[in-house]
Amino acid sequence: MNAEKVFARVVAAIVEANRDVEPGAVRADASLTAELGMDSMRIAALASELKRQFGEVDMTDWYVSAAQRGGDTVGSLVDFLQGALAPGAAALGVEALWGRGQP
Amino acid sequence: MTGGQGGVRPTITGLSSAFPPFRISQEDLYDGLLKGWYEDVPNARDIALQTRVRSRHMVWDPRVVFASRSLATGERMEKFKTAALEVGRASVGGALEGVERDRVGSFVMASCTGYTGPTPELLLARDFGLRADLRRTFIGHMGCYAAFNALKVAMDGLAARPDEAVLVNCTELSSLHFRPERTREQAVIHSLFGDASSTAVLSNEPPGRGVALLRARTEQLYETHELMTWDVFSDGFFMTLSPFVPLIIGEKIGGLLERLLGPAGLAVGDVAHWVVHPGGPKILETIAARLGLSEDDLAPSYRVLEERGNCSSATVLLVLEEVLRSRRPAAGEYGVMLAFGPGLTMESMLVQF
């Protein structure tokens, strides 16, 4: 699955898990916690929805990187999912595709 | 599975807890101290109330002690020296009722909230007239899961010296470590932790004589070691707790249980009683979701969290007491004890009632 499709699904899942968020606010460089206001239970709901769509993916590596300051961007999640979905294939890098701040 | 040497298994035959007499409601602590500290933290009151903690016991009143200044580590440890003995004495005394003192061959104590030497279990052993050749072990600084380390030392002792009884105590005085940093993370931490001492007596027993410890399993998630920390600073102990911790525990809990229960021929559905350390409500919610448990399955954990707060290593023993009191497990039923802490470390134990 290419980065655009993964990104679109992630945006839809974020909006589903967090109804306060407008889709336009879900930029590649937006932080899930700091900018989109998601707490750990909302992130858990998001992860659950993503697993439903993409299959059972162990999210631990993303959680560890997301816990670093500035590490929980939408783009980092898309990159992680792409890598997890295509083992051995280089992730396209959603932030490179869309540019910082442009969904 | 059903028995160790001679059909006996290491078994908790006595359990007793004690708390400092001062008790404070979440609202009173928030209004009297935390509200002022966290006035610039968005939704600070919601943070305090969403922990589900309703009241906590503490060795002192933080509204008074920390009203005008923070304390040096030495001042906090001075309080630990006396307060750990007071609450520990009440807990150990309760557990030792009816126990032949000379049979107690080992005493294991865990705490991550204070240090003094001689370590407190020596003075407690002296006070209760335990043997002069008592084997003592003090387990320091491991955090909320340290009851498992203490229980595993006890299990090893019972394997080596099958006729002795072992005393296990966890005493945690988290209220010694209120700190003034005005952050959301510290608002969460200061809304969760309380003080308690819990003591278990173990000996090798045939089935049906208590809570038999059948299997223990530890798993460390080395790559996550920065997500929960507990450091000693010159002005007190300092905890960090990433909001991603419950999510990671959720990812790993299913595999841990497979590896704990599988070799015993059991699965999650065979477990009648859950004895889960209530680190916070989100840990419990995540575990329930991942394992398909109901809120009622975790009611003993929620009750301890609500009435006592997270009392670090003592908490899982408080939950076990609550299970015994409120659930009255039938002989032969299985239970699982779980706790988590820095590492991240996941500790688990399969027990049979």
Interface residues (C-beta under 8 A of the other chain):
Chain A: T33 D39 S40 M41 I43 A44 A47 S48 D58 M59 T60 D61 Y63 V64 A66 A67
Chain B: L221 E223 T224 E226 L227 S242 P243 F244 P246 L247 I248 G250 E251 K252 K282 E285 T286 A289
